[in-house]
Amino acid sequence: MRLPIQINDNSAEPLYHQIESQLRALIVSGQLTENTLLPSNRELAQSLGCSLITIRRVYQDLEAEGLLRSRQGSGTFVAKVDSEAGTRQLRQLAEEAIRAAVDAGLAAGLERAELERLFAVELDRRCGPETGDRQDPS
């Protein structure tokens, strides 16, 4: 199985964190479902061009969070994610994405008012103006 994980070599974010956050997002969003067999540590390390130690750490940390489970001799599988934990994880991912967007905007020299305007435009596009109703992001 090939996971849709993109590595940004120019990012200040550590490689380990890039992989972990994307894999977490795939799980909590439901794109990877319960009992999905993940690539072995070696396969994923080779496909992403990183070290085996990096992938081991990612899998161990996500297993500690309850998102993965490993079976000796069988592999690493997506665990059952309860809806409350999934909601918490999605909120955390959204907060991380917002922080990254704000950091990128500030690094580009945007002022607070411009960032707020950009967020408002995108929220209006996704949710409708001031309604709070979520629309399909497509």
N, C-alpha and C positions, 0 to 999 in steps of 0.2 A: 504494500500500500504506500502510495506517495502522498505525504501530507503537504497541504498548501501553505508552507511556511516560507516566508521571504526574509532573507538576511540582508541587512543594510550595512555594508562594510564601512560606510561613511558616518554611521550613527555613533554618538557618544555613549549610547546605551550598550552595556555589555552584551556580548553574543549570547551568553547563557540566559540573560533576562529577555532578550528578543525572542528566543525560542520558547522559553517557558510561558511568556505572556500570550504568544500566539497559540500555543497548544492549549493553554487554559481557556482562551476565548473559543476555540473550536469545540471544546467539551461543554462549557457552560451555555453556549448558544445552541447546543443540540446538533451541530454539524457532525460531530462524532458522538455516536450513541452508545448506550450501555452495551458492554461486551464486545465492542469493536477491538479487534486485535491490532495493536500498534506495531510499527516496524521494530525490529530488535535494536538494541543500543548501537550495535555496529552498523547496521543498515542505515539508520537515521544519521549517524555521524558521517558516514560516507556520502550520503545524498546531500547533506548540508555543508560538507567540507569542513567539519570541525572535529574536535577530539572526542574520543569515547568517554573521557572523564566528564566533559560538558554535558553530554546526553544522559549519562548516569545520574548526574546531579539534578537535571531537569526532571527525570522520571522519579527519582527519590523524593524530591520536594513536592511534586504533584501527587504522589502516593501519600505523603504525610498530610496533605490537604484533603485527602479522601476522594480525589478525582481519578486516580488510577489504582489498579491493583495488579500485583505480579504473582504469577504462579510458576514455581520452579519447573523448568522443562517445558512450559507451555507458552510463556511470554508475558507481555504487559498488555492489560486490557483497560478500557474505559470503565470506570466504576459507575454505579448508580448515583446520580446527583439528585439530592432532594431539592424540591423547588425553592425552599427558603435559602439554602446554601447557594443554589444557582443564582438566585436573585441578588444575593450579597456579592457574589463573584462578578456578576454583570455590572453591578453598580461600581465596584472597584475598578473594573476595566474602563468604564465610562469616565470615572474620575481621572484615571491615568491618562486617557486620551485627551481630556480637556486640559490637564496640566501641560501635556506635550504641545498641544495647539497654542496655548497661551505663551509658553516658552518660545515657540517658533515665531509667533507674532511679535513678541517683545524683541527677540533677536533680530527680526527684520526691521525694527524701528517703529513698529506701529504703536500708537498711543492707546490708552485704555478705552477711550470713546470709540475708536475705530474697531478695536477688538469686540467691544460690546455690540456694535452695529453689525459686524460680520456674524456673530453668534445669533443675534436676533433675526437676521435675514435667513440664516440656515434653519433656525427653529420655525420661523414662519413657513418656510418651504416644506419642512417635514411634518409640522403639526397643524398648520393653518394659523392665520394671524390671531394671536391672543386667546385661542380656544383651549389649548392644552391637549386637544385630541391628536393622538399619534396617527400619522399616515404611513403607508408603506414606503420605505426608504428608496425604492427603485425609481 
